[in-house]
């Protein structure tokens, strides 16, 4: 709990003056003001986060947290639970979509077992930080104790601090956990009061009966556990997930170190909502990568106050959308740092 407390105390506002100066520079470049749209907005945000008029982008890391969910017992997923472990092995063998897209973006994939059920994975590239082998079935009891939820949060904080110490300048969130759209929807329903019909999607592709079971499981979990919407940690531990908690820690830790976080899809944005509720300044350190097919994702983004950069009908997770956004973020840095001003280029401006 001490690491979590210190991290929350270390989160401060971004540098508004640097943002203003960055905007002034962008307006002086050889283009109509605002004509590069979201690219300019990202450049200004990065300047505010880093406290530099011309932000710098170096090492890029996607942090993939993996954990299992007891609620899978309720038939809420189209895939069996062992797929979590099998896909983590696929990540480690560089065979998944996140590996391919990270290679393209020049990003490093960091995979962590924070709560996988089953036999231990032995691989030199895997961070083994298992808090427990999957959450409990939230339909029957709280998914985690408070101590377990805090431990998972602090795993994320510790690991992101380690990556930043090694030179990471931007971090993306990714996850793997069969059944994890169910706790994500439960967190969203509790924190916003939105109707389950609006926010619960098909996840990995459940059929109509599976969707009915999923909504029933969420409803029962909320009834039994009665999480307090005003207390983010209470919601997280009762109806959340170990990998969701760890990603929340990644976001908090990065914000405390003034490092931007590129948020992936529905599950990652659920972690972002919890981080935002724990400290409202976290919002300013987040870049929303894309708008997922999951119906609750738009509501999550609106609740935090984020606008997605891409709309590609993705619903894979893993951090894939976030890594795709790395390319546009890098372009925004090149625009503000390499493009000529009107004066430098000898081009007449509108005045």
N, C-alpha and C positions, 0 to 999 in steps of 0.2 A: 504493500500500500504506500510505502514511503516514496518509491520511485514514481508512482502515479501522481502522488501529491506534488512532488517537486516539478514534475513535467507540466502539470496544469498551472502551477505558479509561474513557470517559465514562458508561457505563451503570452505574447504581447501583440499589439496592433502592428500592422505593416507600416512602411515608411511612406506617408502620403506626399511628402515633399518630393521624394524621388519619383513618385508616380507622375506628379505634375510636370516635373522636368523632362521625364521620358515622353510625355504627351507633347510637350513643346518641341522636342526634337523630331518626333514623328511628323508633326505639322509642318516642319521645315524641310522635309524630304521632297524629292522631285515627284510629287503626285498630289492630286486633290486631297485635302484633309479628310481623313476617315475612309478613304477609298479602299483600303485593305481590310476593312471590317474587323472581324474577329481576330485576325493576326495582330492588328494594332492593340486590341484589348488585351491579348495575352502578353504582348511585350510590356505594356504598362503594368499589368499585374506582376510579372516577374521582376520588374524594376522595383515595385513596392515591396515585394517579398525580400529581395536581396539587398535593398537599400542602395542600389546602383542605377544610375541613369541608363547605362548600357548594360543590361544583364549578361551574365556568362552562363553558358550551358556546357558542362563537361560530362562526367560519367553519368550514365542513365541505368537505373536499376528497377526491375519489377519484382516485387516481393509477393510471392505466392504462398498463402497460408492454407494448410489442409487440415480438415477435421471431419469426423463423422457425427451423425445425429441419431439419437434414440428414437425420434419420432418417425423414422423410416419404417418402424414396426407397424405403423398405421396404414401402410400402402399408399404413401403420398408421392412416391417417385416411380418413374417408368424404368429406372435402372436399379439393380441390386447394390447393396451397400459396399460390397467388395470392389466396386469400380473406383471408389475413392483411392484405395491403395494402388490399384492397377494403373490408374492415370498418373499418380505421383511417380511411379516407376517410369512411365512413359516420358514425363517431364525430365526426369533425371537422365534418361537415355536420349534426350533431345529430339523426340519424335512427335511432339504435340504442336498444335497451332501456335501456342505461346512461344515455343522455341523458334519456329520458323519466322514469325513476325518480329520477335526480339532480335534475331540475327539481322533482319533487314534494317531495323532501326538502330543497330549498334548498341543494344541494351543487354545487360546481364540479367539472367533469371536466377533468383534466390528462392529456393524451395524449403519450406519448414513444415515439419510434422508437429502440429500443436495439439492434435487429438485424433489420430487415425486409429480405427479399430482393427485388430488383427495382428498377424505376426509382424515383428519389427523389420523395417527396411534397412538393409546395410548398404550404404552408398556414401562415398566420400563427399559428395556434393550436397547431401541432405543435412539440414539442421534438425536435430532431434531434440525438440523442446516440448514433449508430450505432457500436458497437464493432467489428462486422464484419457482413456481409450474411448473417445466419443462422449457426447452429452447423454444425459438420461432422457427418457421419453417424456417430453414436456406435457403430454396429454395426461400423464399419471402423477407427475411431480415436477418440481423445478428442474430445469435443464442443467443448472450448475449451482454450486454453493457460491456465496459471495467471495470466498477465498479463491475458488477456482476461476471465477470470472476475472478477478483482479490479477491472478497469476498469468492468465492468458493475455490480458491487456499489457502487462509488464513484459511479456515475451516480445510483443510487437515493438514496444518502446526500446528495449535493449537491442533488438536486432537492427532497427532502423538507425539507432545511434551508432552501431558498429559499422553499418554501410556508409553513413555520412563521414565517420572518422576515416574510412578507407578512400574517400573522395567522391562519393555520390553527390551530385548537384540537383538531381530531380529523381523522384521516386514514384512508381506506379503501384497500385494495389491490384492483387489478383488472388484467386481462391480456388479451392477444390474441396467439395464436400457434398456427396450425394444426399439429396433431400434439403439442401440449405435454402431453397426459395421459400420453404414453409416457415422456418423461424424468422426469416427476413420479412415475410408478409405479416407475421404475428407482431413483430416489433413495430412495423409501420402502422398497423391497425391500432395498436395500443397508444402509440405516441401521437397519432393524428386523429383518431376516432373515425377514420374513413371506413366505409362499408366493405366487407370482405369480398362482395361480388365485384367491386371496382378494382381491388388491388391484388387479388390472387390470380396468378396466371398458371400456365401448364408446366412451367419449369422445364424439365428434360423432355417433356412431351406426353404427359399423362392424358388418358382418354377422359371422356365425360364423367364416367364413374369415379375415376381417380381424382378428378377435380372436385367432385362432391366430397370425397373422403378427405381431401386436403383442407377444404374450407371447414368441414366439421371438426377436424383435428385442431385447427387453429382456434376455432370458437371454443372448443372444450378446454384447450390449454389456457386460454385467457380467463375462462370461468373458474378453473381450478386454482390457478396460480395468482390471479388478481394482481398483476404487476402494477406498480404505481407509475403512471405516465410522467409524473413530475420528478421522478428519480431515475435517470438513465441507467445507472448501474443495476437497479432493481429489475428493470425491464430486460436488460441484457442477460442477467443471470437466470431469470425465470423462463424466458422464451427465446433466448438467443442461441449462439453457437460459439464454440471455441475459436474457430477461424475468424468469425465476425468480431469477436473480442480482440483477437490479435491484430486484425486490420485496424480496428479502432485505435489500438495502441500505436500502430505505425503512423497513423495520421496525426495523433497527438504529439508523438515524438518528433516528427518532421516539422510540425508547426513550431514547436519549442526551439528547434534549431534553425528556423527560418529557411526551410527547404520546401519547395513546391511539391504538392502531391497530386498526381494525375489519377482521378478516380475512375474505375471501370464501371461495370454495369450494376444490376439490381442488388446483388449481395454486397458488393464493395460500397455502394452508395448507402446501404443500410448502416454499414459501419461508419460511414461519413456522417450520417444523421446522428448517431449516438455520440460521435466525437463533437459534433456541433452543439448538441445539447449539454455535453459536459463542459465545453468552453466555446462561446459564440465567436471568438476571433478565429477559430479553425476555418471558418468559411472562406476567409481571405487567402488562405494557403492552398485551397483546392481548385483544381481545374477539372471540370466535368468532361470526360472524353467523348461520350456518345449517349444516344438515347436508345435503350434496350427495347426489345419486343415485349418484355414483361410489363403488364399494365400498371403496376405500382411504381415503376421507375420514374415516370414523369412526375408523379406526386411527390416522391422522395426529393427529386431535384428542386421542385418548387418550394418544398418545405425548408430546404437549406438556403435557397436563393441562388442556385447555380443554373447556368444555361449550357446545354450540351454542345460540344464542338462539331460532332459528326452525327449523322443519322443513317445507319447502314443496315438496320434490321438485324442487328447482332443479338444473340442470346446464349453465347457459349460460356462466358466468364473467363476464368484463367488469367485475366488481365489483358486479353486480346485487344479490346477496344482502346484501353489506355495506352498500349504500346503503339497502336496505329496513330494515336494522337501525338506521340513523340515527334513524328515527322513534321507535323504542322507547327508544333511548339518550337522546334529547331529552326524552321523557316521564319518564324516571328522574330527570333533572336538575330538571325542574319539580316533581316530587313532593317532593324533599328541600328545594327552595328556596321553594316557594309554599304547601305544605300547612300548615295550622295545627296547633300542638301542642294537647294536651288542656288545658293551662293557658290558652293564648291563646283557645281556643274555649269555655272554660267547660264542658267535657265531662268527666264523671267517668271516670277510667281504671279498670282492673280492680281496683286496690287501694282 
